[in-house]
Amino acid sequence: ALENDWRAMTDVHQFFGLLRKYQLSRQQAFRLVSDDLACRVDRHALPSLLETVRQEGNEIMIFVGNRGCVQIFTGALEKLAPMRGWLN
């Protein structure tokens, strides 16, 4: 049921409703679905993934959060720049 509902989503914001409906944390949901929906990747894979996204001109949505806020980027990546231990 969770996987079918996940595949039926038309907007990323519907994900939070799925978590409430099935009373799951994000991590629990990620573990319960097939690898084509969510899979663990090595943390060092992110720069390569973002570079592929940039080269192919794909649009992407990235959420970065901390205790104070969530910053959201939506769109195509035009430039990736490593800066003092960060990837901007």
N, C-alpha and C positions, 0 to 999 in steps of 0.2 A: 504494500500500500504506500509506504513512504517513497519508494523508488518511483512508482507510477506518478505520484503527486509531484515529485521533484521534476520528472521529465515533462510534466504538463505546465510547469512554470513558464510564464511569458515575461517576467520581470524579476530581476535579482532581489528586489525588496520583498517578494512573496516568500522567500526563504525563511524569514523570521516567523511568519505565520505557520509554516510547516513545523518549525521547532516547537512552537506553542501547541499545535494540534497533537503532536506525538510526544510532547513533554520530554524533549531531548535537548542536550547541549549541542553546540556546533560540532564539537569533537566526536560526540556519540553519533550524530547524523553522518558525519564523514566516514566513520568506520562501518556503518551499517549498509551503505550503498555500494554498487558495483564500481570497479576502478575507472570505468569510463566517465563516471560522474564526479568522483573525488578519490584522489590517491595521494599518499605521502610522497614527497620528493625531498631530496637533499637540499638543505638550505643554501648550499653553494650553487644550486641550479638556477636561482633567480636571475642573476645577471645575464646568463645565456638565454633564458626564456624571454626576458625583456628585450634583448637585442634581436631575437627572432621576430618578436611582435613588431618592433620598430622597422626592421628591414622589409617585412611583408605588408606594412601599412595597416595592420589590423587595429581595430578600435578595442579598447580594453577599459575595464573599470577596476580601480585599485582602492581599497579601503585601508587606511593606516590609523590605528587608534592608540590612545593612551588613556590615563584616568580622567583627563580633562576634556578631550574632544575626539572626534573622528574626522580625519581629512579624507576627502574623496576626490580622486582624479578620474575623469571620463574622457575618452577620445583616443586619438592616435598619438604615439610617442614620436616626437620629432628629434629629440636629442637625449642621449644618456651620458652623464658625466660623473665619474668617480670624484668625490671631494672629501678629503680628510676622514676616510673610513665609512663614508656614506655613498650611496648610489643615487644621484639626483637625476 
